[in-house]
């Protein structure tokens, strides 16, 4: 069940990143004057991207840890069979 949750978390994070990529393509250049609302929206978008990247990194780290644990388990199992 946890694998399904991890997969759905990854898909959600990727969707957020894709949405952010599309939204960033439409941003005004930094040297263009912006309203308070535009500045807030830009800040919110940057915050979302940063948090999503951190989440994806955490998920990747967890996947790496689990892969290492599985490799160690398989080695122990083979050693016990020998």
Number of C-alpha atoms within 10 A of each C-alpha: 6 7 9 9 10 14 13 12 15 17 13 14 20 15 13 16 18 13 13 16 13 11 12 13 8 8 11 12 8 7 6 7 10 13 9 9 9 13 12 12 13 17 12 12 17 14 12 15 19 13 13 20 16 13 15 19 12 12 17 13 12 13 14 12 12 12 12 12 12 12 12 12 12 12 12 12 11 10 9 8 7 6
